[in-house]
């Protein structure tokens, strides 16, 4: 038994090491592209494996200049101690793209990491920090670059600038350090009109042409919009406009950026949403609105009337609300309507208020931001999670002596010493993590319409397991889950679930048949209703006959197994479908005997059910799209956004650099936090 436990622990340790190694490699790759810390060009993560089992056993950082190995726990500290402080014998401090303060301490400029130029380029002069005792060695001449090299360099610079849209301001181009950097490379200064004028126009024209070519080559598309709710405003803050992100999902699984729609400062009405969505469809599809297979958006349950009305007037469309949004709303339901959450949150607020009032730093207060867009509920979650992260230190270090002299300390001390409070807090945080993990999976996998039923079934299963683990009454919790499911349910879920070969089930005779046995009688009727609505009147009867054939004959086992084949992802360790487009391709190529039903299937199967993906720099959007800006400035901003997100979507790059770094390196050390907590409050 002990051997089994040790084996499980070793396996978990190995998986965690592999995950961290993959994260470090990702950060290094992005940094080398110019989107991270300077030192990653010199440090390389190395994964050591057990020779007998092949499992990961250690991670080290290798210096690419001298091959020395270091712990991978703190790359920034390693860079400071080994590179900046002169420990590495082969590191040239003058060639580093940094500045220095008046004390000769080197510092990095995160915005301008490295600019890749074509070889050969003369070696730069070694320039030590100001006040350094080392003599200054000047290069006899400034590096001389050809016009081709200069053009290549500025092409790379502009690409980086456009794709860092909003993170790097135009004013940075005039920064003295950046100008000095260009001078030492032998490059001329950057004219801002170069970046915002003809260069941007050319980039935009190329990106626009590529987008239009892809759109012409596809039979149909799905309109995806998110951002319909205005940002919550804090007190004394100015109005912040709401920006709707408009994208196009294609049957091959790719997405195209279209534009940003500016709403203003108020939540839009149903009629406005309906007119805006339809005008965008006409703008994209021209005279052939049938090419728009449907819409997925995050407008919420109140304004979903706009989606229903569009479906009513345009029978070929399937309009869906975002399932990421639905799960966020489910989390809100838990927090608002489960008494346990209300009790735990109230006590966490009291603890937080007490320590902030009496100047005790709360332990581990850094918030792992998940961009949940939960409004005020996000504050409740943050407070609960912060106290949970501080649980060990609070219980081990808070005593009567530390809290003596504070009039409100008795209640707080009793709460901290109460095991029931910590048990309830643990259960609350576990449920929050459960929903967040599901949201993360949705964002990574971007499920299609046929996965809605399995998605919600997985949520039910996880929530039921949570109830059992923490002895929570199952009925009221599951009522909230089922209520939220019904609010988001669409008849097309049933039809797509039945038509998607991914969901076929093998029967006792070896045939793969659609899973009607899992449906209620109402859901079976929904299948018929949707298929009938999506076909021409004269073809409806044929479609239903073909549906009966599909129900009884199903799909050839060879093709079914090929569609459902999965392999383990080497990075995450999760099983993933080998051919994500296999379901649609089977209907388009093999199941040609279904003359009408196949037309319905290929339109339904590719539809996505979530709008998550893009991360906006809202301060940048608010600035460039403010009412004070000219029409020309707003037009330039639209082009900049288009070029930026066209490139990111090509690389399938959705996360912010800050989010990646935060996920990998996390919060401060617990020991440091504990020391801060036990300090006496200030008088």
C-alpha angles and dihedrals in degrees: 000000000000090000090053092051091049090050091051091048091049090050092051091046090051093049092050090050091050091050093050092046091052089049093051091049090051093051091047093049092051092045092053087054088057100265105105149028120334096233096067090080087066101036125066126189113235122196116208116205135200107256093215101045102021091228123136114264106167145004124216136176115233120205107230091208101054104007093238116155126226140174113277094217095099116016093176092056091046090053092049096047099038104033110023097039093053100250092128108078093207100046115111107206092192093059091054114106094237141111128222137225126231091274093058093253111147119230132185130235106220095193095059107041111152134338113209112219127182116259140281101059122153116249112265124244116267105243116182124208119277115277090020115148089221114101116251113249110204125202110240091227139016111255109269116220129188121239089253092055092047091050092048091049093051091045089057091044093051092047090053092045095050094045090050087059111174095000093080118046126214089241089067088071088068095048110127093226091052091049089050090050092054091046093054089050091053093248126135121242118276115253109215091217086060090060097042101033133052093345091059091043090055093047090048093048091051093047091046092050092050090049093049092048091053091047092051091052094055125082094216143350142205121235113227122191132169137170100064094141117078117239115265110254125223121221115286092011123130121248113280118209120233116237122202116208112219119200138162123228115207129205092248090065097256127119134216127208114232110173149299116265115211112218104178126227102310134071107260123244124244093254092051092051092048093049093044094051094047093047090053091051091052090045091055103036101032111195094351104073089158087080089073102086092186150300134269116193144154098233091127134229097296096056095036084099086082090060093048092050092050090052091049092056097038109043096189094064129094110198118194138185117230114268092207086060090048092056091047088054090049089055088051089052091054093049095045101039109031109086091212091062093049091051095046094045092050093053092045090053090051092051092047092047092049095053094043091049094051095039098249109146110235112235120249095000094161108117120223094222112217099178090235095157090217098146114210091354088068088064091054090050092048093051093047093047093047092054090046091053088051095048098106096048094043094052095042102042108028110093138159089261094057093047096041115124095031113110094213096044098098095066092044092048091051091050093049091050094046111103091199091062092053092046091053091044090052092051092049093049091046091055091047090051090048093057093041091052090052090049090051091051091050092050092050098042100035094208121219127229096273090061096062095092094047089045094056092040088056090050091051091049094049093047092049090052089050091053091051094046094053099031092245120163103259101204101068092042094050090046088062091049094049092045091054090045092055092047090058100034117120125189089235089067089070096045094048092045090056096044098044109096087209088075099047115126125215113237129206092273094055097255121133109229133179111265100247089144090075093057132093118229089258092054091050088054089050090058090056093044094053096045090049092049094049094053133069114265093248091052099046095092092049091050092054092049089051089049090058090051090050090049095053102033104029120176134325108266092235093058093039092054091046091054094046096044112128136189133194115260108237092216104043099022090227124132111252133184111263094217112027092185093048095104093057094041092055091056092046098047113020108026095058094135087075094078097176105018092057090060089056093044097053091050094049104039099062097048112118122221102206135059097200118123118085123080116206131203094227095188089058092049092048091051100047096039097045119127090249092066122095123245089251092053092050090048090053090049091053090052092048091052091047093051092045097051094039088062094044094050090049088058093037088236112156109148127090117243089238092055092052093048093046093051092052103040100030127180134336122289117282093229092059090049093050091054090052092049098054093052114115115259117257117260 
